[in-house]
Each structure stands twice: as structure tokens, then as C-alpha cells.
Amino acid sequence: MRLMLLRHGETLWNIEKRLQGHCNSPLSQRGIRQAQAIKPLIQQLSPQLVVCSDLGRTVKTAELIGYTEAVRDPQLRELNMGKWSGLKKSDLIQHQADLYRDWRNGDYTPEDGENWHDFCQRIKQSLLRWAEQSSGDILAVVHSGVIRAACHSLIGLSAAHLLPATQGTLTIFNIKPHSPIKLEAYNLGGMPPDLDVAD
């Protein structure tokens, strides 16, 4: 089976390069176009089951690609960034560069935030639970952090070696019984990738 992870379209906070975490920010016009652009590919892949994080940006993206009835799973939410939620990445890099680098590598947790390793376990358990419940391909509309956590927890890729998934792109895992999970695609999109991906 294929486990397909779609990152939501660009949001207004993405434009401002703010950390979103569990906070909500609406899709931008570009984010809407990103969802519309990836829709034909997703229709071609024809997932049997569609789930999404319960946050507004993923729910809206699921609706835009034609899945208004996608199952909302709060366990697929983005990493809770605690006191860093809403802060601009540029400000963190300027004033707390070492902590920001450590956080990106999974080695630091902001105050009131979620530990990276706990987050990875949450994401792994949720995704594998959905995989066990489906006999066919699954699409999960999620967040960049969720995709990075899945790459780390399912196939052992280090967070330090993963760029954030571009908005409106697919990451695809191939899951077969009694075989290692394999990465089939990363950043597969319907629009040209954003070359200015912020770390």
C-alpha cells in the first residue's frame, strides 16, 4: 500500500515565515492554487482512505482537493511549538540562533512545547494505526513537521538532513507486510518547488 502525505497549501503565516504549530492561519491565494494544482495527481493516485489533521489549514486543503469528508485526526497535528508559536523564524535565527538550530535538529524543546521524540512517536502511531485499518492506499493531509517526523520515525532519516516539505507536495511511502517501509517520493508537487525554503 501507499501512504501518501500531502502538506497543506501555503498559509498567510507561511508567507510571514512564522511558526504555526497548533495555531491556525488561513490559506493564501497561492496556497489555494497549490492545492488545486496537486488535485489531478491525487485523483490519479485514487486513495481509498483520506484523513487529515484537524487544524484549519489541512481541513481546507482536503476540501480543495475534493475530500470534504476526510476523517479529522487531532493526532496528526503539527508539532506544538509552545512559546515559539507565532514567532518569526528570522527573529529566532537572529536572537536565538543556537537554540533554533538545535530545535530544527530535534535537540531542543521551546517552553510549553512538544518534545521532538514524543512528537515522532505520536505521528508514527497515528499513521501506522490508519495503515492497519485500510486495505488500500491512504492519503493524509498534514504538516511539514509531520512529514519530517514520519521520515524520521518510519525510515530513520535524521531531522537534520531533511528540508521542510514544500506546501502542496506529496511524500509517498511504500508499505508492504514483512518488509521495510520505503520512501517512494518526497516533495512531489503540481507546481514548481519553492526554492526559498526557510529552515
LINGINOR-V882560 format. One record per pair of residues at least 6 apart in sequence whose C-alpha atoms are under 6 Angstrom apart, sorted by the first residue. I is the first residue (numbers start at 1). GAP is how many residues later the second one is. D is the distance in Angstrom with one decimal. If there is no record, write none. Layout:
[[I & GAP & D] [I & GAP & D]]
This chain:
[[1 & 135 & 5.7] [1 & 136 & 5.1] [1 & 173 & 5.9] [1 & 174 & 5.3] [2 & 135 & 4.8] [2 & 171 & 5.7] [2 & 172 & 4.8] [3 & 135 & 5.0] [3 & 169 & 5.7] [3 & 170 & 5.1] [4 & 134 & 6.0] [4 & 135 & 4.7] [4 & 167 & 5.8] [4 & 168 & 4.4] [5 & 134 & 5.9] [5 & 135 & 4.9] [5 & 136 & 5.9] [5 & 165 & 5.5] [5 & 166 & 5.1] [6 & 135 & 4.7] [6 & 136 & 5.9] [6 & 163 & 5.6] [6 & 164 & 4.5] [7 & 134 & 5.9] [7 & 135 & 5.1] [7 & 136 & 5.0] [7 & 160 & 5.3] [7 & 161 & 5.2] [7 & 162 & 5.7] [8 & 50 & 5.2] [8 & 53 & 5.6] [8 & 159 & 5.7] [8 & 160 & 5.5] [9 & 22 & 3.9] [9 & 25 & 5.7] [9 & 26 & 5.8] [9 & 158 & 4.8] [9 & 159 & 4.8] [10 & 17 & 5.7] [10 & 18 & 5.9] [10 & 21 & 3.9] [10 & 157 & 5.5] [11 & 14 & 5.9] [11 & 15 & 5.4] [11 & 16 & 4.0] [11 & 17 & 4.9] [12 & 16 & 5.4] [17 & 71 & 5.6] [17 & 72 & 5.9] [18 & 68 & 5.3] [18 & 69 & 5.2] [18 & 70 & 4.2] [18 & 71 & 5.9] [19 & 66 & 5.3] [19 & 67 & 5.1] [19 & 68 & 5.7] [20 & 65 & 5.5] [20 & 66 & 5.7] [21 & 57 & 5.3] [21 & 58 & 5.4] [21 & 59 & 4.9] [21 & 60 & 5.3] [21 & 64 & 6.0] [22 & 58 & 5.6] [34 & 134 & 5.1] [35 & 133 & 5.6] [37 & 153 & 4.8] [38 & 152 & 4.5] [39 & 26 & 5.0] [47 & 90 & 4.8] [47 & 91 & 5.2] [47 & 92 & 5.9] [48 & 88 & 5.5] [48 & 89 & 5.4] [48 & 90 & 5.9] [49 & 89 & 4.9] [50 & 20 & 5.2] [50 & 88 & 5.9] [50 & 89 & 4.8] [50 & 90 & 5.8] [51 & 19 & 4.9] [51 & 20 & 4.5] [51 & 21 & 5.9] [51 & 89 & 4.8] [52 & 20 & 5.0] [52 & 21 & 6.0] [52 & 88 & 5.1] [52 & 89 & 4.5] [52 & 90 & 5.9] [53 & 19 & 5.5] [53 & 20 & 5.1] [53 & 21 & 5.5] [53 & 23 & 4.7] [53 & 24 & 5.0] [53 & 89 & 5.6] [54 & 18 & 4.8] [54 & 19 & 5.6] [54 & 20 & 5.2] [58 & 83 & 5.8] [58 & 84 & 5.9] [78 & 65 & 5.7] [78 & 67 & 5.9] [78 & 68 & 5.9] [80 & 33 & 5.2] [80 & 34 & 5.1] [81 & 32 & 4.6] [82 & 29 & 5.7] [82 & 30 & 4.4] [82 & 31 & 3.7] [83 & 28 & 5.6] [102 & 6 & 5.3] [105 & 54 & 5.4] [105 & 55 & 4.7] [106 & 10 & 5.3] [109 & 6 & 5.4] [120 & 29 & 4.9] [120 & 33 & 5.9] [144 & 20 & 5.7] [144 & 21 & 5.3] [151 & 6 & 5.6] [152 & 6 & 5.7] [165 & 22 & 5.7] [169 & 18 & 5.0] [169 & 19 & 5.1] [169 & 20 & 4.3] [170 & 17 & 5.5] [170 & 18 & 4.9] [171 & 14 & 5.2] [171 & 15 & 4.3] [171 & 16 & 5.9] [172 & 12 & 5.2] [172 & 13 & 4.9] [173 & 9 & 5.6] [173 & 10 & 4.6] [173 & 11 & 5.3] [174 & 7 & 5.9] [174 & 8 & 5.1] [175 & 6 & 5.0]]
